[in-house]
Amino acid sequence: GMTVVAGRPNETNSLRVVGSTFTGCSANEFGGAIALNTYAEAAGIDMVVMGSTFFENSAMYGGGGCVYAGASSRTRFENVTLELCSAYDGDGGGISVAQDSSTVLSATLMKNCWAYGGSGGGVYGGLNHFFEAINGTVFDSCGNEGFGGGSVYIYGGAVKLSDVEFLNGHSTRRGGALCAYI
């Protein structure tokens, strides 16, 4: 079954998605399936997605074909599949996370995710971003037609990779698998 819980436990903005499927979702701007933002006075967002699938989702004029998370976000994806997801005029075919944020992928599969006209076919992380991919995470056939990062593009921050596979990545300019400015 699908579980989605949103709210402010312990005064923290949060979203928890468990065992859910998002298929054929689209947005004209950000986040084909999920767009997560906070009010200006908020101290950031905590988002956890577990055991879920995103298939054929897209964002037309923004980033995050599947998921977009705003500034100061802390995002974690565990045992998640993102497949055939696209950002057509933006960054992050699968996931786009704004500045001053972090993203952790654990045992996650990104397959055929593309950023057409942007960077980071699988994941885009904005300025001052911490990105970690661990525990058998796989990027398969992801790419971009923008600046860089066929699978992952990180603009300023830190990158940690452990037990990760990059397969058949493509970038028209820089880093078929990973492009990072750190």
C-alpha positions in Angstrom: 0.0 0.0 0.0 0.9 3.6 -0.4 1.8 5.8 2.5 2.3 9.6 2.2 2.7 11.6 5.4 3.3 15.4 5.4 3.4 17.7 8.3 5.5 19.3 11.0 6.5 16.7 13.5 8.8 18.2 16.1 8.6 21.6 14.4 10.3 20.3 11.2 8.8 20.6 7.7 8.7 17.0 6.4 7.4 14.6 3.8 7.6 10.9 4.0 6.6 8.6 1.1 6.6 4.8 1.5 5.7 2.1 -0.9 4.2 4.5 -3.5 4.1 4.5 -7.3 4.1 7.7 -9.5 3.5 6.9 -13.2 3.0 9.4 -16.1 2.9 12.5 -13.8 3.9 15.8 -15.3 4.3 19.5 -14.4 4.7 22.6 -16.6 7.3 23.8 -14.1 9.2 22.0 -11.3 8.7 18.4 -10.1 6.9 16.1 -12.5 5.6 13.9 -9.6 6.5 15.8 -6.4 7.4 19.5 -5.9 8.4 20.3 -2.4 8.9 23.9 -1.2 8.7 25.7 2.1 7.5 29.2 3.1 10.2 31.9 3.2 10.5 31.7 7.0 10.9 27.9 7.1 14.2 26.3 8.1 14.2 23.7 5.4 12.5 20.5 4.4 13.1 16.8 5.4 12.0 14.4 2.7 12.3 10.6 2.9 11.2 8.4 0.0 11.4 4.6 0.6 10.4 1.5 -1.4 8.8 3.6 -4.1 8.7 3.8 -8.0 8.7 6.7 -10.3 8.0 5.9 -14.0 7.7 8.2 -17.0 7.4 11.4 -15.1 8.4 14.8 -16.5 8.8 18.5 -15.8 8.5 20.8 -18.9 10.0 24.2 -18.0 11.8 23.5 -14.8 13.9 20.9 -13.0 13.2 17.5 -11.4 11.4 15.3 -13.8 10.3 13.2 -10.8 11.1 15.2 -7.7 12.0 18.8 -7.0 13.0 20.0 -3.5 13.5 23.6 -2.6 16.3 25.4 -0.8 17.7 24.0 2.5 16.2 20.6 1.8 17.4 17.3 3.3 16.4 14.5 0.9 16.9 10.8 1.2 15.9 8.0 -1.2 16.1 4.4 -0.1 15.3 1.4 -2.3 13.7 3.7 -5.0 13.4 3.2 -8.7 13.3 6.2 -11.1 12.9 5.2 -14.7 12.3 7.2 -18.0 12.1 10.5 -16.2 12.8 13.8 -17.9 13.3 17.5 -17.4 12.9 19.2 -20.8 14.0 22.7 -20.1 15.7 22.4 -16.7 18.1 20.5 -14.5 17.7 17.1 -13.0 15.9 14.6 -15.2 15.2 12.5 -12.1 15.8 14.7 -9.0 16.6 18.4 -8.7 17.4 19.9 -5.3 18.0 23.6 -4.8 20.9 25.3 -3.0 22.1 24.7 0.6 20.7 21.2 0.6 21.7 17.5 0.8 20.7 14.4 -1.1 21.4 10.7 -0.1 20.6 7.8 -2.5 20.8 4.3 -1.0 20.1 1.1 -3.0 18.4 3.3 -5.6 18.1 2.7 -9.4 18.0 5.6 -11.9 17.5 4.4 -15.4 17.0 6.4 -18.6 16.6 9.7 -16.8 17.5 12.8 -18.9 17.8 16.5 -18.6 17.2 18.0 -22.1 18.6 21.5 -22.1 19.9 21.3 -18.5 22.5 19.5 -16.3 22.3 16.3 -14.3 20.4 13.6 -16.2 19.7 11.7 -12.9 20.4 14.2 -10.2 21.1 18.0 -10.0 22.3 19.6 -6.8 22.3 23.4 -6.5 25.0 25.6 -4.9 26.4 24.3 -1.5 25.0 20.8 -2.0 26.1 17.6 -0.2 25.5 14.5 -2.4 26.0 10.9 -1.3 25.2 7.7 -3.2 25.7 4.4 -1.4 24.7 0.8 -0.9 24.4 -0.5 -4.5 22.9 2.6 -6.1 23.0 2.4 -9.9 22.8 5.0 -12.6 22.0 3.3 -16.0 21.8 5.1 -19.3 21.2 8.6 -17.9 22.2 11.7 -19.7 22.0 15.4 -20.4 22.0 17.8 -23.3 23.0 20.8 -21.3 26.3 21.7 -19.5 27.3 18.5 -17.7 26.7 15.5 -15.5 25.2 12.7 -17.5 24.1 11.0 -14.3 24.9 13.6 -11.6 25.7 17.3 -11.6 26.7 19.0 -8.3 27.3 22.8 -8.3 29.5 23.5 -5.3 29.6 21.3 -2.2 30.7 17.8 -1.5 30.3 14.4 -3.1 30.6 10.9 -1.4 30.3 7.7 -3.5 30.5 4.2 -2.1 29.3 1.0 -3.8 27.8 2.8 -6.8 27.6 1.9 -10.5 27.6 4.3 -13.4 26.6 2.6 -16.7 26.3 4.1 -20.2 26.1 7.8 -19.0 26.2 10.6 -21.6 26.8 14.3 -21.5 27.1 16.6 -24.4 29.8 18.6 -22.6 31.3 17.5 -19.3 31.2 14.3 -17.2 29.3 11.5 -18.8 28.8 10.0 -15.3 29.5 12.9 -12.8 30.3 16.6 -13.1 31.0 18.3 -9.8 32.3 21.8 -8.9 33.5 21.3 -5.3 
